[in-house]
Amino acid sequence: MRREPLLVPFVCLATGILLAHLLISGRSAPATTFSLAGAAILAFSLTLCRSYPRVRLAILGTTLVLAGLGTQMLHRRGPAPRLDAEDGEAVLLSGCVVNPPVFSPQREQFTLDLARNAAVRISVNLKTDAKVALAYGQKVEVAAKVRLPRNFQNPDSFDYVSYLAAQHIFWTGSVAGPGDIHVVSGRCGSRAVAMLYAVRTWALERIRALYPDDPHTVALLQATLIGETAGVDRRWTSDFRVTGTYHALVISGQHVSVLAFTLLLLFRLIRVRRLPALALATVVCWLYAFISGFSSPVVRAAGGFTLFLAASYLFRRTRILNLLAAVGIIYLLLAPEELYDPSFQLSFLSAAAIAAFAIPLMQRTTEPLREAVKRFDQRRYDPQLPPAPASWRVELRLLARTLHLWTGLSERLSNLALERGIRLAVFVADAVIVSACVQFALALPMIAYFHRLSVTGLSANIVIVPLLSLIVPLGFACILTGFAPLAVITRQLLLLAEWIASRHASFEPNWRQGAIPLSIALAFAASLIVLAYVIRRRPRWVSPALACSLVLFALVYGQPWKALLPPGQLEVSAIDVGQGDSLLIAFPDGETMLVDAGGFPGAERMVRKPQLDLGEDVVAPYLWSRRIRHLDYAVLTHGHSDHMGGLPAILDDFRPKQLWVGAEPDTAEWRNVEKHAAADGVRIRPMNRNTGQMKIGGVEIRVLAPSPDYVPGENATNNDSLVFEIRYGKRSVLLTGDAERAEEADMLASGELQAVTLLKIGHHGSKTSSSEDFLSAVQPKFAFISDGYKNQFHHPSGDVLARLATHQVSIFRTDQRGLLSFRTDGNRVDLNAFR
């Protein structure tokens, strides 16, 4: 604590912010209450007698916790603004363009400020490669259909509403085309922000000009240098994500460090004194923060470098943990909500891991070697060395003498070769130590946010991070000079980094992690804190503390615990994927099946494909929240994108043993699924009514459609749907896909339909399905309808709802209640909903 006096205050402040978030978030307790209470306790603590230092410290800690409470309350968001329009209503909006289309994925989105801290994100329907030409500060009028943002209503789903609210965006809107946007005379916005966007736009255009026919390189360099990730296709970064090197590709605090190091090296070459060089580098770091749009990681790094400059000016020894705590205190006082941001957590934990684990380890292992070869050719420097480096120096001189005798090299060249070799070996060893310590310390957040802990990341980071770090100064040199040969070198380095990432990814095991039990997570976090303490204060206890942390790390990585499934019960859960279908089936013996994987309706016909992958971003996180890391079966009812779109990601992530399909036409989308199934070792099993009865975990399964003689057309249709019944004891479930009346009539004619307990309504409740005769035959007690909130197809149909009401069926809809769960032990039935 004496060496890092700001560490405990930072922890206390963060604890107070966390308590406010957990205990009083959303309540009306005034922030002044906590502020005054904190001030009173602080005043009281300062009047305590010096003979009670521990009491005084305890009270000061409590004061800081209360300060965190007050800080969170002061920054608490007020109620969301309201628009005088119904959700989904078309209205005329007038406002200021504050985030122009040039910064959207395909230049089809922009943000419109309607009032102070109240904005709407507008999406323009572009049916060609046309762009929306708008700039920051333009006043426009837009005829748009306005919607309130909405989260997917599943446990542990990404909070998209809060994500937009943090940017003061409270509505989304859509317009039919650029013709519905009218520029109004006059200017708005801030001149400083206008200059920021002008500089960023200039930098982006310079990169485009350097690589006019290479959108792949353009997008990746824009992300790496400017922090603009809108144009990056997730396929281009998948290998970086798999190998844990994505942080080096997108803009981060590391880029600031590289930029500062490059500048300091240049200043040293031209003999600029240390403090002026640090001051100039600090100015450049803040300029870089300006160009990158003041992204949080860059601002944090620039702030840390500024504090480093201040410490150097005051001749204070810089301690990383203390510097980190100082940056954290300042940052949390200004923006306490950053404490819950994954970027903030990963940045700070990475730096803390280097300070707490990597640096002490390097001091004991590689630092003596580094000191030993310092001024290796100057023997008069030898007496100034500590004992360990001096001992190494003697051995290395003998090795250099041996090299001289064996090779015939001069003594000077032998010494130089050995020195350079040792420095390279020390650099590689330090990189391995830093990479291992960071991955070790970041295991919990990496699993919590990305459900992956890379095995190959240890070696991938050692090679890829230096390569991408070298791209930063070279890339900015390209932007400033426009020198074509330099642009070619930069591109080749980027391609080399991609190739290395792809090679590492090919060796990465498909081992995704699910939710970690709270007790294990807390124990592992506590073990890391204890390990960091004993490394610095109790060296003799390092071995047992490290052993404990390693055992818990193995548990966190291996995850030997079972999935969260109801034992001895059949479960059918309809996952909220918007206007699409995805159902999880858990069998009484613990086997699992996923029927469809969601997707966007009509995605196969879209000119611009959605960036969101519902399989990877919605379905998979829900499965991982249930600690499901492997599926036994996957089912594709039919080849429409709202059922099949997320399936490739599900096959890659969960590697089911079998994929059941019905009648699938030979389309490009189906061939893509086949390709993923082959790569993942998934056996495709076609089924029809003649498949016969199957049993899984005591549950009987009967395929009712398609008929054996059904022949699909060239394109997928709803009547291709695979329909099957699941029966457990006295209870049964009928899953119909998107079967329409023609397929329902075929099933009625077969005489195979029986009364069921639960019916998954066909085609999201469309009027083309759920005919009167069909409902009369199956006589469901309950019905699940998977549909999107206020969807454009107006599902479910009022006629279908009326027919269900006539049959006295209890209706559950994902658009109203989110995730729907049906569970039965074969007799008793439990139904639950997320809302």
Secondary structure, DSSP 8 states (H G I E B T S, - for coil): --S-TTHHHHHHHHHHHHHIIIIITTS---HHHHHHHHHHHHHHHHTS-TT-HHHHHHHHHHHHHHHHHHHHHHT--------SS-TT-EEEEEEEEEE-GGGSTTS-EEEEEEETTEEEEEEE--SSS------TTEEEEEEEEEE------STT---HHHHHHTTTEEEEEEESSGGGEEEEEEE-S-HHHHHHHHHHHHHHHHHHHHSTT-HHHHHHHIIIII---TT--HHHHHHHHHTT-HHHHS--HHHHHHHHHHHHHHHHHTT--HHHHHHHHHHHHHHHHHHTTS-HHHHHHHHHHHHHHHHHHTT----HHHHHHHHHHHHHHH-GGGGG-HHHHHHHHHHHHIIIIIHHHHHHHTHHHHHHTTTTT-GGGGGGS-HHHHHHHHHHHHHHHHHHHHH---HHHHHHHHHHHHHHHHHHHHHHHHHHHHHHHTHHHHHHHHSB--STHHHHHHHHHHHHHHHHHHHHHHHHH--HHHHHHHHHHHHHHHHHHHHHHHHS---B-----HHHHHHHHHHHHHHHHHHHH-GGGHHHHHHHHHHHHHHHHH--S-----TT-EEEEE---SSS--EEEE-TTS-EEEE-----TTGGG-SS--S--HIIIIIHHHHHHTT----SEEEE----HHHHTTHHHHHHHH--SEEEE------HHHHHHHHHHHHTT-EEEE--GGG--EEETTEEEEEEES-TT----SS--GGG--EEEEEETTEEEEE-TT--HHHHHHHHHHT-----SEEE-GGGG-TTSS-HHHHHHH--SEEEE---TT-TT--S-HHHHHHHHHTT-EEEEHHHHSSEEEEESSS-EEEEE--
